[in-house]
Amino acid sequence: MICRSCIDGAAIGHVEEATPREIAAAIGRAREAFLHWRAAPAPRRGHLVGRIAEIVRRRKSELAAVITREVGKIPSEAEGEVQEWIDICEFAVGLSRQLYGLTVASERPHHRMMEQWHPLGPVAVITAFNFPMAVWAWNATIALVCGDSVIWKPSEKAAMCAQAAHAVLAEAGCPEGLSQLMQGGHEAGNRLAESPDIPLVSATGSVAMGKVVAATVGARLGRSLLELGGNNAAILTPSADLQVALPAIVFSAVGTAGQRCTTLRRLIVHESILDDVTRRLSDAYGRLTVGDPREEGVLVGPLIDERAGVSMRAALDGALEQGGVVVCGGERVMEGVPGGGFYARPAIVQVAGNLDIVCEETFAPILYTMGYRDLEQAIDLQNGVRQGLSSAIFTNDAREAEWFLSPMGSDCGIANVNIGTSGAEIGGAFGGEKDTGGGRESGSDAWKAYMRRATNTINYGRDLPLAQGVRFTV
């Protein structure tokens, strides 16, 4: 498989796609490695992740350059992604001494109950192109300290990023078979999802892909951890501080050329400030530099491929047909950019609510703006799509902020106040509801997904009282 840069279409490497036999052999190696790794004390597992972090720190710029070259992120965003890898390593190292269970009060005299968390088994990680190193690291580092082995199937559009990232583990002294890289397309992912020897499949990507994975894994009663699409909204209230809100909106909408699952796609603005905000945003969009992400001052790089550009154009045409108005942007950029890549100006489209096209996630820099009259209507618009990943409100009204965060507010897994929808930190659990899949990665207690729970009851007395007062005399 030839790997190409989305900047200019140039060939940047070649990888061999894993055959069915190689995937089966990898699963066998993962199972064998797990049987040894599960017996290692968790803090010792953390030592391996600590060594990985040391290497990534030294090679931060080098790894970021691979991300920029292959998937087109501007250098600061690429370095930010590598920093996420470092951050999750630090989190995982600390976690290796905090895999806590609970002691539970028993109803029976002279009995004690407790919960333990044990390693689960080989974990398959399927990742998308837009965060080609970080999302794998979110899963792999936690899985490793939990005592699991890992098989990684990256996006075919980010194969060289995966090669560069996985090489770090070998340098860190990762035991053979504990972490493996399987290049390939959806067939490779399907084989991992089908295997009964893989108790957990963590998949990041489109809703359509996630439904296939969930059905395949569910058919064998396995576990799936899904991080799927986002159709994220921000509510802009009359009391909002626009000095804070406008930069946050622009970055959330156009960062990574609109190709983040947390990208801001819908801006719900109070009707009293809608025209002014739209004008200000249009002015800001006019100052965005689109081009080769390696050049100084460029803020918006290429879309991942021409297919993404075609999807963007189709969405804009659909919005126009449904009554939307393109305020600015949307056209393909042909001059001053490298040939062979697909570059587009970020677009703002004014719409009357959640049109059919607005309810679809288009992985491109399109921001739909719409007005609202009261907060209840704004929240209805916010929640009125099938995806439920990230959301935000910009307000200086404490009641509005608290209502948005309450059970009557946002139905998303991430709900922010006075910051944008993108740029989540690893300290908080990441994921969403509805068609986003319900999975949680990274902080909080997301580590439990990578382990199995055992409840233990210990009788230290000389009698055998039964639970619920049952009497059974032999």
Disulfide bonds with the S-S distance in Angstrom:
none
